[in-house]
């Protein structure tokens, strides 16, 4: 994987990422990015523990509906907010059933 920020190309190593949460979100009716494409990010970030990875497919939305509209407000944004809160530095770890983690 290569990164071209600041004008020079540098090699990225997603497997080296270890201390963060990863939430990938897709729209069921996305006509631009097929369902399943963001799962690649989950697999590339192999250094993350499984409980820090979450994948969500939002039913009934397309590409733009993922981050815009009623379902963003009522279903997706609360998931994003919860993921950030759950993984903030110093936050107590949740016990029990976890949201739909990637398998």
WOVENNOR-V569916 format. One record per backbone hydrogen bond with DSSP energy under -1.0 kcal/mol. NH is the residue of the N-H (numbers start at 0). CO is the residue of the C=O. If there is no record, write none. Layout:
nh | co
NH | CO
NH | CO
//
This chain:
nh | co
2 | 9
6 | 3
7 | 4
9 | 2
11 | 0
15 | 12
16 | 13
21 | 51
23 | 53
25 | 55
27 | 57
28 | 60
29 | 26
36 | 33
39 | 36
41 | 37
42 | 38
43 | 39
44 | 40
45 | 43
47 | 44
51 | 48
52 | 49
53 | 21
54 | 99
55 | 23
57 | 25
72 | 68
73 | 69
74 | 70
75 | 70
76 | 71
79 | 75
80 | 76
81 | 77
82 | 78
83 | 79
84 | 80
85 | 81
86 | 82
87 | 84
90 | 87
//
